[in-house]
Amino acid sequence: MALFQIFFFVVFSFIFLPVQSSTRTEVCPVSCGDKLIRFPFCLSNQPDRCGYPRFNLTCKNQTKPILTLPFSGEFIVENIDYLYQSIWINDPDYCIPRRFFKGLNLSGTPFEAQDLESYVFLNCSNGAIPKQLPQVRYISCLSGETFSVIAIPANRLDEYRSLSWTCMNIGKVLVPPWDPNYGMRLTWNEPDCLSCEIGGGKCMFKSDTGLDIRCSGGFSSGIPRSAIIGISFGVGIFLICVLRLVCHLRRKANNIYTDYQQHNLEISGPAVVRPRSATDDAKGLDGPSIKAYPITLLGESRRLPRPSDNTCSICLCEYQANEKLRTIHYFHSICIDEWLKLNAACPNMS
């Protein structure tokens, strides 16, 4: 019992206490409308250390967060995925394709446009476009009463060659992942808070100066070396306890079974050996055949001819003083007896 108490004390002290002591309430996260703004982002009216450089947002009318790109203007923030470090932004007039034609310049920002794909934009009369076309995106904000603007992936344009005869090519643009209504997706690599977010922690500056970051709370802020030692020590004690308990229960069960056999033998008398016939269903040896193998009573010294023969190959427990061993090879008598009842051959003794 004492060993188990030590185990749980070590685990609690070195695992849970360091995690609890590292968490604290932060004042920087704020809301703008229904969007949570937190590190690496911050609002322009917050302290500088609340967010990483160039991740400033403004909150328009207290309802819409706005991201301003130095060379591309203002965009509405539709969503921020802190785990995968991506942000969806949209044109204030909800016409993101118009911004593509003006040119998307991300210079001077921490953001990148990944998975770029080339699209061809076509201006078609309403009667020239079928109602449903796979891979074709209808751009309602650029369309009019008598014409429609569509976008087709450049690598699929050959499938719609007939449209090129009735539609006018507006231009070919390289764009990031986008949706006509939801905007476009950008990503960032620095600061790298991925492991912290996965562990449920909060990413923040490590100190009041510099750009080094750390993870507060969760399980991703790094396990101290003392905790690793404590965990290893506790797990080791637990495994030792389990192994000793298993051997103790096996030994106790063997003793009970041996006493039971001796009791039955005193009542029924010596067994009569019956030759095995070809019609017998049993795959192993019968009781009298097993008892024909000699028994060795292990002394207090537990010394055997080969020092390596100190463990029963069947139950994997060490021999104890005054135990009975079958000397086909050295096994606990109760273990080998049960084995031979099911198997006519001896177990592997290598």
Summary of the structure (lengths in Angstrom):
residues: 350
radius of gyration: 38.5
end to end distance: 37.0
largest distance: 109.7
contacts: 928
relative contact order: 0.10
helix: 32%
strand: 26%
